[in-house]
């Protein structure tokens, strides 16, 4: 299941890389999409022993943190670009 997800993610990232030339965009999209995919895949894993943080696994918590932090970085970059008129994310 994860290999199919990663293959699809690769295709999406290649398409974005061909169309958009903004520095760091592909990396941010990768972090967000991979983390969301990891979050969902963790529900279907059959691990008996894995770390738990409340109702979520450790991997799900980390995935959520990566999505939030990366989204925040993209937001700050967009805000800064509007103020300064530069070409970043």
DSSP file (Angstrom, degrees, kcal/mol; ACC not computed):
  #  RESIDUE AA STRUCTURE BP1 BP2  ACC     N-H-->O    O-->H-N    N-H-->O    O-->H-N    TCO  KAPPA ALPHA  PHI   PSI    X-CA   Y-CA   Z-CA
    1    1 A X     >        0   0    0      0, 0.0     4,-1.9     0, 0.0     5,-0.1   0.000 360.0 360.0 360.0 -42.0    0.0    0.0    0.0
    2    2 A X  H  >  +     0   0    0      1,-0.2     4,-2.8     2,-0.2     5,-0.2   0.870 360.0  54.8 -69.9 -35.3    2.8    2.4    0.9
    3    3 A X  H  > S+     0   0    0      2,-0.2     4,-2.2     1,-0.2    -1,-0.2   0.890 108.3  49.1 -66.3 -37.4    4.7    1.7   -2.3
    4    4 A X  H  > S+     0   0    0      2,-0.2     4,-2.4     1,-0.2    -1,-0.2   0.919 112.0  49.5 -64.5 -43.3    1.7    2.6   -4.4
    5    5 A X  H  X S+     0   0    0     -4,-1.9     4,-2.5     1,-0.2    -2,-0.2   0.928 111.4  48.3 -59.9 -46.4    1.3    5.7   -2.5
    6    6 A X  H  X S+     0   0    0     -4,-2.8     4,-2.3     2,-0.2    -1,-0.2   0.872 109.8  52.2 -65.3 -36.9    4.9    6.7   -2.9
    7    7 A X  H  X S+     0   0    0     -4,-2.2     4,-2.0     2,-0.2    -1,-0.2   0.938 111.6  46.4 -63.5 -46.2    4.8    6.0   -6.7
    8    8 A X  H  X S+     0   0    0     -4,-2.4     4,-2.2     1,-0.2    -2,-0.2   0.892 111.4  52.1 -61.3 -40.4    1.7    8.3   -7.0
    9    9 A X  H  X S+     0   0    0     -4,-2.5     4,-2.6     1,-0.2    -1,-0.2   0.891 107.2  53.1 -63.2 -40.1    3.5   10.9   -4.9
   10   10 A X  H  X S+     0   0    0     -4,-2.3     4,-2.4     2,-0.2    -2,-0.2   0.915 108.5  49.6 -61.0 -44.2    6.5   10.7   -7.2
   11   11 A X  H  X S+     0   0    0     -4,-2.0     4,-2.1     2,-0.2    -2,-0.2   0.926 111.7  48.6 -61.6 -45.2    4.3   11.3  -10.2
   12   12 A X  H  X S+     0   0    0     -4,-2.2     4,-2.2     1,-0.2    -2,-0.2   0.919 112.1  48.6 -60.9 -44.9    2.7   14.3   -8.6
   13   13 A X  H  X S+     0   0    0     -4,-2.6     4,-2.6     1,-0.2    -1,-0.2   0.879 109.8  52.0 -66.5 -37.7    6.0   15.8   -7.5
   14   14 A X  H  X S+     0   0    0     -4,-2.4     4,-1.7     2,-0.2    -1,-0.2   0.901 110.0  49.4 -64.2 -40.3    7.5   15.3  -11.0
   15   15 A X  H  X S+     0   0    0     -4,-2.1     4,-1.6     2,-0.2    -2,-0.2   0.907 112.7  46.9 -64.5 -41.9    4.5   17.1  -12.5
   16   16 A X  H  X S+     0   0    0     -4,-2.2     4,-3.0     1,-0.2    -2,-0.2   0.910 109.9  53.6 -66.0 -41.6    4.8   20.0  -10.1
   17   17 A X  H  < S+     0   0    0     -4,-2.6    -1,-0.2     1,-0.2    -2,-0.2   0.846 109.2  49.3 -64.0 -33.4    8.6   20.2  -10.7
   18   18 A X  H  < S+     0   0    0     -4,-1.7    -1,-0.2    -5,-0.2    -2,-0.2   0.863 120.5  34.5 -71.9 -35.5    8.0   20.5  -14.5
   19   19 A X  H  < S+     0   0    0     -4,-1.6     2,-0.4    -5,-0.1    -2,-0.2   0.855 114.7  51.9 -91.3 -38.2    5.4   23.3  -14.2
   20   20 A X     <  -     0   0    0     -4,-3.0    -1,-0.1    -5,-0.2     6,-0.1  -0.841  50.7-174.5-108.4 137.5    6.5   25.4  -11.2
   21   21 A X        +     0   0    0     -2,-0.4     2,-0.3     2,-0.1    -1,-0.1   0.102  39.5 132.1-114.1  20.9    9.9   26.8  -10.8
   22   22 A X    >   -     0   0    0     67,-0.1     3,-1.5     1,-0.1     4,-0.4  -0.589  64.4-109.1 -78.9 133.4    9.6   28.2   -7.3
   23   23 A X  T 3  S+     0   0    0     64,-0.4    -1,-0.1    -2,-0.3    -2,-0.1  -0.400  97.2   5.2 -64.2 126.6   12.4   27.4   -4.9
   24   24 A X  T 3> S+     0   0    0     -2,-0.2     4,-2.2    64,-0.1    -1,-0.2   0.331  92.7 114.5  87.3  -7.3   11.4   24.9   -2.2
   25   25 A X  H <> S+     0   0    0     -3,-1.5     4,-2.6     1,-0.2     5,-0.2   0.927  76.7  48.3 -64.6 -45.4    7.8   24.2   -3.5
   26   26 A X  H  > S+     0   0    0     -4,-0.4     4,-2.5     1,-0.2    -1,-0.2   0.899 111.8  50.7 -63.2 -40.1    8.4   20.5   -4.4
   27   27 A X  H  > S+     0   0    0      2,-0.2     4,-2.5     1,-0.2    -1,-0.2   0.912 111.8  47.0 -63.6 -42.6   10.0   19.9   -1.0
   28   28 A X  H  X S+     0   0    0     -4,-2.2     4,-2.3     2,-0.2    -2,-0.2   0.913 112.3  49.2 -67.0 -42.2    7.1   21.5    0.8
   29   29 A X  H  X S+     0   0    0     -4,-2.6     4,-2.9     2,-0.2     5,-0.3   0.911 111.4  51.3 -62.5 -41.2    4.5   19.6   -1.2
   30   30 A X  H  X S+     0   0    0     -4,-2.5     4,-2.9    -5,-0.2     5,-0.4   0.951 110.3  47.9 -60.0 -49.4    6.4   16.4   -0.5
   31   31 A X  H  X S+     0   0    0     -4,-2.5     4,-1.7     1,-0.2    -2,-0.2   0.908 116.2  43.5 -60.2 -42.5    6.5   17.0    3.2
   32   32 A X  H  X S+     0   0    0     -4,-2.3     4,-2.2     2,-0.2    -2,-0.2   0.955 118.6  41.5 -69.7 -49.6    2.8   17.8    3.4
   33   33 A X  H  X S+     0   0    0     -4,-2.9     4,-2.5     2,-0.2    -2,-0.2   0.899 115.8  49.1 -68.1 -40.3    1.6   15.0    1.1
   34   34 A X  H  X S+     0   0    0     -4,-2.9     4,-2.9    -5,-0.3    -1,-0.2   0.920 112.0  49.5 -64.6 -41.2    3.9   12.3    2.5
   35   35 A X  H  X S+     0   0    0     -4,-1.7     4,-2.4    -5,-0.4    -2,-0.2   0.908 111.3  48.3 -65.0 -41.4    2.9   13.2    6.1
   36   36 A X  H  X S+     0   0    0     -4,-2.2     4,-2.0     2,-0.2    -1,-0.2   0.914 113.5  48.0 -64.0 -41.4   -0.8   13.1    5.2
   37   37 A X  H  X S+     0   0    0     -4,-2.5     4,-2.8     2,-0.2    -2,-0.2   0.916 111.4  49.7 -63.5 -43.5   -0.3    9.7    3.5
   38   38 A X  H  X S+     0   0    0     -4,-2.9     4,-2.0     1,-0.2    -2,-0.2   0.896 108.0  54.8 -61.8 -41.0    1.7    8.4    6.5
   39   39 A X  H  X S+     0   0    0     -4,-2.4     4,-0.5    -5,-0.2    -1,-0.2   0.929 113.4  40.9 -58.6 -46.7   -1.0    9.6    8.8
   40   40 A X  H >X S+     0   0    0     -4,-2.0     3,-1.2     1,-0.2     4,-0.5   0.900 112.2  54.0 -70.2 -41.7   -3.7    7.6    6.9
   41   41 A X  H >X S+     0   0    0     -4,-2.8     3,-1.4     1,-0.3     4,-0.7   0.849  97.3  66.4 -62.6 -33.9   -1.5    4.5    6.4
   42   42 A X  H 3< S+     0   0    0     -4,-2.0     3,-0.5     1,-0.3    -1,-0.3   0.779  91.9  62.5 -60.3 -26.5   -0.9    4.2   10.1
   43   43 A X  H << S+     0   0    0     -3,-1.2    -1,-0.3    -4,-0.5    -2,-0.2   0.806 107.2  44.0 -66.8 -27.6   -4.6    3.4   10.6
   44   44 A X  H << S+     0   0    0     -3,-1.4    -1,-0.2    -4,-0.5    -2,-0.2   0.481  86.6 110.3 -98.8  -4.3   -4.2    0.3    8.6
   45   45 A X     <  -     0   0    0     -4,-0.7    -3,-0.0    -3,-0.5     0, 0.0  -0.432  59.5-146.5 -72.4 147.4   -1.0   -1.0   10.0
   46   46 A X        +     0   0    0     -2,-0.1     2,-0.2     0, 0.0    -1,-0.1   0.018  42.2 147.1-104.5  28.1   -1.2   -4.2   12.0
   47   47 A X        -     0   0    0      1,-0.2     3,-0.2     2,-0.0    -2,-0.0  -0.435  31.4-167.0 -67.4 131.6    1.6   -3.5   14.5
   48   48 A X  S    S+     0   0    0      1,-0.3     2,-0.7    -2,-0.2    -1,-0.2   0.889  80.2  42.2 -81.3 -43.7    0.9   -4.8   17.9
   49   49 A X  S    S+     0   0    0      2,-0.0     2,-0.3     0, 0.0    -1,-0.3  -0.902  76.1 126.5-110.9 110.0    3.7   -2.9   19.6
   50   50 A X        -     0   0    0     -2,-0.7     2,-0.0    -3,-0.2     0, 0.0  -0.976  62.2 -84.6-153.6 156.7    4.1    0.7   18.5
   51   51 A X        -     0   0    0     -2,-0.3     7,-1.7     1,-0.0     2,-0.4  -0.309  40.9-158.5 -65.6 142.9    4.3    4.0   20.4
   52   52 A X  E     -A   57   0A   0      5,-0.3     2,-0.4     6,-0.1     5,-0.2  -0.960  17.1-173.3-123.5 140.6    1.0    5.7   21.3
   53   53 A X  E >  S-A   56   0A   0      3,-3.6     3,-1.5    -2,-0.4     2,-0.4  -0.843  72.9 -57.1-128.6  93.3    0.4    9.3   22.1
   54   54 A X  T 3  S-     0   0    0     -2,-0.4    -1,-0.0     1,-0.3     0, 0.0  -0.585 119.3 -18.6  68.8-127.4   -3.2    9.4   23.2
   55   55 A X  T 3  S+     0   0    0     -2,-0.4    -1,-0.3    -3,-0.1     2,-0.2   0.604 127.9  75.7 -85.4 -12.9   -5.4    8.0   20.4
   56   56 A X  E <  S-A   53   0A   0     -3,-1.5    -3,-3.6     1,-0.1     2,-0.1  -0.658  80.7-117.6-102.0 154.3   -2.7    8.5   17.8
   57   57 A X  E  >  -A   52   0A   0     -5,-0.2     4,-2.1    -2,-0.2    -5,-0.3  -0.412  34.8-106.3 -78.0 165.2    0.5    6.5   17.1
   58   58 A X  H  > S+     0   0    0     -7,-1.7     4,-2.4     1,-0.2     5,-0.2   0.899 122.1  53.4 -58.4 -41.5    3.9    8.3   17.4
   59   59 A X  H  > S+     0   0    0     -8,-0.3     4,-2.4     1,-0.2    -1,-0.2   0.872 107.5  50.6 -63.1 -37.9    4.2    8.3   13.6
   60   60 A X  H  > S+     0   0    0      2,-0.2     4,-2.4     1,-0.2    -1,-0.2   0.899 109.9  49.7 -67.4 -40.0    0.8   10.0   13.2
   61   61 A X  H  X S+     0   0    0     -4,-2.1     4,-2.2     2,-0.2    -2,-0.2   0.931 112.4  47.3 -64.0 -44.9    1.7   12.7   15.8
   62   62 A X  H  X S+     0   0    0     -4,-2.4     4,-2.4     1,-0.2    -2,-0.2   0.912 110.7  52.9 -62.2 -42.2    5.0   13.4   14.0
   63   63 A X  H  X S+     0   0    0     -4,-2.4     4,-2.3     1,-0.2    -2,-0.2   0.912 109.0  49.0 -60.1 -43.6    3.1   13.5   10.6
   64   64 A X  H  X S+     0   0    0     -4,-2.4     4,-2.4     1,-0.2    -1,-0.2   0.905 110.6  50.5 -63.4 -41.0    0.6   16.1   12.0
   65   65 A X  H  X S+     0   0    0     -4,-2.2     4,-2.8     2,-0.2     5,-0.2   0.903 109.9  50.5 -63.7 -40.7    3.5   18.2   13.3
   66   66 A X  H  X S+     0   0    0     -4,-2.4     4,-2.7     2,-0.2     5,-0.3   0.914 110.9  48.9 -64.2 -42.7    5.3   18.1   10.0
   67   67 A X  H  X S+     0   0    0     -4,-2.3     4,-2.4     2,-0.2     5,-0.2   0.936 114.3  45.4 -61.9 -46.3    2.1   19.2    8.1
   68   68 A X  H  X S+     0   0    0     -4,-2.4     4,-2.1     2,-0.2    -2,-0.2   0.937 116.4  44.5 -64.5 -46.9    1.5   22.0   10.6
   69   69 A X  H  X S+     0   0    0     -4,-2.8     4,-2.2     2,-0.2    -2,-0.2   0.912 115.4  47.0 -66.2 -42.7    5.1   23.3   10.5
   70   70 A X  H  X S+     0   0    0     -4,-2.7     4,-2.5    -5,-0.2    -1,-0.2   0.909 112.1  50.3 -66.5 -41.5    5.5   23.0    6.7
   71   71 A X  H  X S+     0   0    0     -4,-2.4     4,-2.5    -5,-0.3    -1,-0.2   0.894 110.2  50.9 -61.9 -39.5    2.1   24.7    6.2
   72   72 A X  H  X S+     0   0    0     -4,-2.1     4,-2.7    -5,-0.2    -2,-0.2   0.900 109.5  50.1 -63.8 -42.0    3.3   27.5    8.5
   73   73 A X  H  X S+     0   0    0     -4,-2.2     4,-2.4     2,-0.2    -2,-0.2   0.914 111.5  48.4 -63.3 -43.7    6.5   27.9    6.6
   74   74 A X  H  X S+     0   0    0     -4,-2.5     4,-2.6     2,-0.2    -2,-0.2   0.925 111.8  50.1 -62.8 -43.9    4.7   28.1    3.3
   75   75 A X  H  X S+     0   0    0     -4,-2.5     4,-2.4     1,-0.2    -2,-0.2   0.934 112.0  46.7 -60.0 -47.3    2.3   30.7    4.8
   76   76 A X  H  X S+     0   0    0     -4,-2.7     4,-2.7     1,-0.2    -1,-0.2   0.889 112.0  51.5 -63.1 -38.8    5.2   32.8    6.1
   77   77 A X  H  X S+     0   0    0     -4,-2.4     4,-2.5     2,-0.2    -2,-0.2   0.920 111.1  47.1 -64.0 -44.3    7.0   32.5    2.8
   78   78 A X  H  X S+     0   0    0     -4,-2.6     4,-2.0     2,-0.2    -2,-0.2   0.907 113.3  49.1 -63.1 -42.2    3.9   33.6    0.8
   79   79 A X  H  X S+     0   0    0     -4,-2.4     4,-1.7    -5,-0.2    -2,-0.2   0.925 112.8  46.8 -63.1 -45.8    3.4   36.5    3.3
   80   80 A X  H  X S+     0   0    0     -4,-2.7     4,-2.6     1,-0.2     5,-0.3   0.894 110.2  53.6 -63.9 -40.7    7.0   37.6    3.0
   81   81 A X  H  X S+     0   0    0     -4,-2.5     4,-2.8     1,-0.2     5,-0.3   0.875 107.6  50.8 -63.7 -37.5    6.9   37.4   -0.8
   82   82 A X  H  < S+     0   0    0     -4,-2.0    -1,-0.2     2,-0.2    -2,-0.2   0.881 113.7  45.0 -66.9 -37.4    3.8   39.6   -1.0
   83   83 A X  H  < S+     0   0    0     -4,-1.7    -2,-0.2    -5,-0.2    -1,-0.2   0.897 127.6  27.1 -72.1 -39.9    5.5   42.2    1.2
   84   84 A X  H  < S-     0   0    0     -4,-2.6    -2,-0.2    -5,-0.1    -3,-0.2   0.614  96.4-129.5-100.7 -15.2    8.9   42.1   -0.6
   85   85 A X     <  +     0   0    0     -4,-2.8    -3,-0.2    -5,-0.3    -4,-0.1   0.737  57.3 143.7  73.4  21.7    7.8   41.0   -4.1
   86   86 A X        -     0   0    0     -5,-0.3     2,-0.8    -6,-0.3    -1,-0.2  -0.404  55.3-114.2 -90.9 171.5   10.4   38.3   -4.2
   87   87 A X        +     0   0    0     -2,-0.1   -64,-0.4     2,-0.1     2,-0.1  -0.815  61.5 123.8-110.0  91.6   10.0   34.8   -5.9
   88   88 A X              0   0    0     -2,-0.8   -65,-0.1   -11,-0.1   -63,-0.1  -0.041 360.0 360.0-114.4-138.7   10.2   32.1   -3.2
   89   89 A X              0   0    0    -67,-0.1   -11,-0.1    -2,-0.1   -67,-0.1   0.516 360.0 360.0 -59.0 360.0    7.6   29.4   -2.4
